[in-house]
Amino acid sequence: MITLPAASTALILIDLQKGIASLQTAPYSFEAVIAKGKALAQRFRTAKAPVVLVNVAFSADFADALKTPVDRSFSPPGGFPGGWSELVDGLAEPSDIKVTKRHWGAFHGTDMDIQLRRRGVTSVVIGGIATNMGVESTARAAHEHGYGVVLAEDAAASFSAEMHAFAFEQIFPYLGRVAKADEIRLQA
């Protein structure tokens, strides 16, 4: 069990958006990750702790997408279909903070850090998709920015069970603490 102070802890959920919903994820389905994410978000809202919902989006002409040479592009030619970047239905509440990123991590090139610091946040709980991409990149940056990091293992998924397991077993213990979503408690 991990207990965190509600007054200085935020939940960050990565890329729980319509365009990613159709992708095959493991070891948990997209629907299972959404269910855990929604339950965590509700617990944070009830405790008056910030909920940050992160999506990835690009301009219609894709001009703001990163253009570095890579062996395998994650971006389809011509960009993504309409509605791709919208958060899944029923996830967002009016009080939530929304951050749009244009690459894997939610800190670089966004106002994530200032949104958290102005609210007195010193610890973050992170979940979402994909474990070893957006979640890991955001966790690394949170750690490097000095936040206490907790990773909700069953509120995240990747494109294979092996990728997910490697991040949670070999990387995340060096960046913070790992727990199941139901093992994360907020204290007034």
C-alpha positions in Angstrom: 0.0 0.0 0.0 1.3 3.5 -0.9 -0.3 6.5 0.9 0.2 9.9 -0.6 -0.9 13.4 0.6 -3.8 14.5 -1.5 -2.8 18.2 -1.2 0.4 17.6 -3.1 -0.2 14.6 -5.4 -1.6 14.6 -8.9 -2.8 11.8 -11.2 -1.4 11.9 -14.7 -3.2 9.7 -17.3 -1.4 9.4 -20.7 -3.0 9.1 -24.1 -6.4 7.6 -23.2 -7.8 8.8 -26.4 -10.1 7.6 -29.1 -7.4 7.1 -31.7 -5.6 4.7 -29.5 -8.6 2.7 -28.4 -8.5 0.5 -31.5 -4.9 -0.6 -30.8 -4.2 -4.0 -29.3 -2.7 -3.6 -25.8 -1.2 -6.0 -23.3 -1.1 -7.3 -20.6 -4.4 -5.3 -20.1 -6.9 -4.3 -22.7 -7.5 -0.7 -23.5 -11.0 -1.0 -21.8 -9.4 -2.4 -18.6 -6.9 0.5 -18.5 -9.7 3.0 -19.0 -11.7 1.4 -16.2 -8.7 1.6 -13.8 -7.9 5.1 -15.0 -11.5 6.3 -14.4 -11.6 4.8 -11.0 -8.3 6.4 -10.0 -9.4 9.7 -11.4 -12.6 9.6 -9.4 -10.6 8.8 -6.2 -8.3 11.8 -6.9 -11.2 14.1 -7.6 -13.0 13.1 -4.4 -9.8 13.8 -2.5 -9.6 17.2 -4.2 -6.3 16.2 -5.8 -5.5 17.3 -9.4 -6.2 15.0 -12.3 -4.2 15.7 -15.5 -5.4 14.1 -18.7 -2.8 14.1 -21.5 -3.5 13.5 -25.1 -1.2 13.6 -28.2 -2.3 15.7 -31.1 -1.0 17.4 -34.1 -2.0 20.3 -36.4 -4.0 19.3 -39.5 -1.0 19.7 -41.7 1.2 17.7 -39.3 3.7 20.6 -39.3 4.1 20.5 -35.5 5.1 16.8 -35.5 8.7 15.8 -34.6 10.6 15.1 -37.8 13.7 13.2 -36.8 15.1 10.3 -38.7 13.9 7.0 -37.2 13.9 3.4 -38.3 10.2 3.0 -37.5 7.7 5.8 -37.6 4.7 5.7 -35.3 2.9 8.3 -37.4 0.8 7.2 -40.4 1.5 9.0 -43.7 -0.7 12.0 -44.0 -1.4 12.2 -40.3 -4.1 10.7 -38.1 -7.9 10.6 -38.8 -10.3 13.1 -37.4 -11.2 12.6 -33.7 -8.0 10.6 -33.2 -6.8 12.9 -30.4 -10.0 13.3 -28.4 -10.1 11.8 -25.0 -12.4 8.7 -24.6 -15.9 9.5 -23.6 -16.6 9.7 -19.9 -13.0 10.2 -18.8 -12.8 14.0 -18.4 -14.5 16.2 -15.8 -14.6 20.0 -15.9 -12.1 20.3 -13.1 -9.4 18.2 -14.8 -6.3 19.7 -16.3 -5.8 18.9 -19.9 -2.3 18.8 -21.5 -1.7 18.2 -25.2 1.7 16.9 -26.2 3.3 16.5 -29.6 5.7 13.6 -28.9 6.0 10.8 -26.3 6.6 12.7 -23.1 4.1 15.0 -21.4 6.6 17.4 -19.9 8.8 18.7 -22.8 7.1 21.4 -24.8 4.0 21.6 -22.6 2.9 23.5 -19.5 2.8 20.3 -17.4 5.5 21.3 -14.9 4.0 24.8 -14.3 0.5 23.4 -13.9 1.7 21.0 -11.3 4.1 23.4 -9.4 1.5 26.2 -9.2 -0.8 23.7 -7.5 1.9 22.6 -5.0 2.2 19.1 -6.5 5.4 17.2 -5.4 4.3 13.7 -6.2 2.6 12.2 -9.3 0.8 8.9 -10.0 1.1 7.9 -13.7 -0.9 5.5 -15.8 -2.0 5.2 -19.5 -0.8 3.9 -22.8 1.8 3.0 -23.9 3.7 1.8 -20.9 7.2 2.0 -22.5 6.5 5.0 -24.6 4.4 7.9 -23.3 4.1 6.6 -19.7 7.8 5.9 -19.4 8.9 9.1 -21.1 6.6 11.1 -18.7 7.8 9.1 -15.7 11.4 9.8 -16.6 10.8 13.5 -17.0 8.8 13.7 -13.7 11.7 12.0 -11.9 14.2 14.4 -13.5 12.0 17.4 -12.5 12.2 16.2 -8.9 8.7 14.8 -8.5 8.0 11.7 -6.4 6.7 9.1 -9.0 4.3 6.3 -8.5 3.4 4.1 -11.4 0.0 2.3 -11.4 0.9 -1.0 -13.0 -2.7 -2.1 -13.9 -3.7 1.3 -15.1 -1.2 1.1 -17.9 -0.6 -1.2 -21.0 1.7 -1.5 -23.9 1.7 -3.2 -27.3 3.0 -6.5 -25.8 3.1 -8.0 -22.3 6.9 -8.2 -22.5 7.3 -4.5 -23.2 5.0 -3.7 -20.3 6.8 -6.1 -17.9 10.3 -4.8 -18.8 9.3 -1.2 -18.0 7.6 -2.2 -14.7 10.3 -4.6 -13.6 13.5 -3.1 -14.9 13.0 0.7 -15.4 10.2 2.0 -13.1 11.7 0.8 -9.8 14.6 3.2 -10.5 12.3 6.1 -11.2 9.8 5.7 -8.4 7.5 3.2 -6.8 5.3 0.6 -8.5 1.8 -0.4 -7.2 -1.5 -1.7 -8.4 -4.1 1.1 -8.7 -6.1 -0.2 -5.7 -3.0 0.0 -3.6 -2.6 3.7 -4.0 -4.3 5.8 -1.3 -4.7 9.5 -0.8 -4.6 11.0 2.7 -6.2 14.3 3.6 
